[in-house]
Amino acid sequence: MGDAHAALEALRHKDGGLGVELSTERASALGRAGRKLDDTVATCAASLVALEAAPPNHRAAALAAFRQARELALEARWEMVVVRECIGLWPHHDVDAHWRIPQAR
């Protein structure tokens, strides 16, 4: 731990803490995007379960809810990809492997 602390202190003194601040902001942005994607994918999955369990007279409303939830999940996925690209993380297949958005219905 002493080596890590010394390296962090050297970085702070070298650039006035800007590098640490930038790294902190990158991590924060990635965390926010991940939490949003977690939430929207979970909502999408729950709406798919509701759709599959919906009686025929409620199917149209459940289908509309699923489609809306899926669009929000796809938007959150796009936001995650943008954040990853901004901080230099490529490729993005691991995003799709970790956050599985259900297929369109």
Buried (B, 14 or more C-beta within 10 A) or exposed (E): EEEEEEEBEEBBEEEEEEEBEEEEEBEEBBEEBBEBBEEBBEBBBEBBEBBEEBEEEEEEEBBEBBBEBBEBBBEBBEBBBEBBEEEEBEEEEEBEEEBEBBEEE
